[in-house]
């Protein structure tokens, strides 16, 4: 007597299961990225808190106006920095939406650099930015793009164990049809034979976490590429051993700007 395949083995059900697992993987990646981001922010916040405590003690020890003014100024600056750090984390935690909307990439870069400022300084990394005045807004999920950016920035820092320079550039691309985000480092570079595999799942050029305990931000380059692909964008890499590496991301510009173009 012929048997009928069970629903669990039908192609449609298998595809549904695959899509479900892919969705779960994306959620886990997002949570891992948020966890890594929170760990970085906690470290940064502790540094800010120590600055506030030390200058508060200085103000209490010294009664002269100049010393107290200096202490209060430093406390105010540190408090404003703490507000930026917590604001970035709260925005990530509250907004889990994958919806694409007009996004200012400059804001994404600046908030990311706030989180990594002390880490970059600790490892003697100079960060330079180049934001074109006419750079359009991207049609993007700000949270997802920030995860990709943080991953690329930390990877760049790890590629420069003796220090170096990272350049983050935002400019129009594709003859005005997209916005281009570039992260370029002056690090060790990636060998030519490994470049074709750089976006493959589970492929890595690292032997493990560095002395800071970090790999990336919970996103491998394959996951970064998946995020950019879902945006309808492109990511590519250029690298020369001993010279450095650049990741170039192209994202669609926001719909209202496309209409005006």
Secondary structure, DSSP 8 states (H G I E B T S, - for coil): ------GGGSHHHHHHHHHHHHHHHHHHHHHHHHHHHHHHHHHHHHHHHHHHHHHHHHHHH--SHHHHHHHHHHHHHHHHHHHHHHHHHHHHHH------EEE-HHHHHHHHHHHHHHHHHHTTEEEEEEE-TT---EEE-HHHHHHHHHHHHHHHHHT-TT-EEEEEEEEEETTTTEEEEEEEE-S----HHHHTTTTSTT--S-SS--TTS-S-SS--HHHHHHHHHHTT-EEEEEEETTTEEEEEEEEEB-HHHHHH-
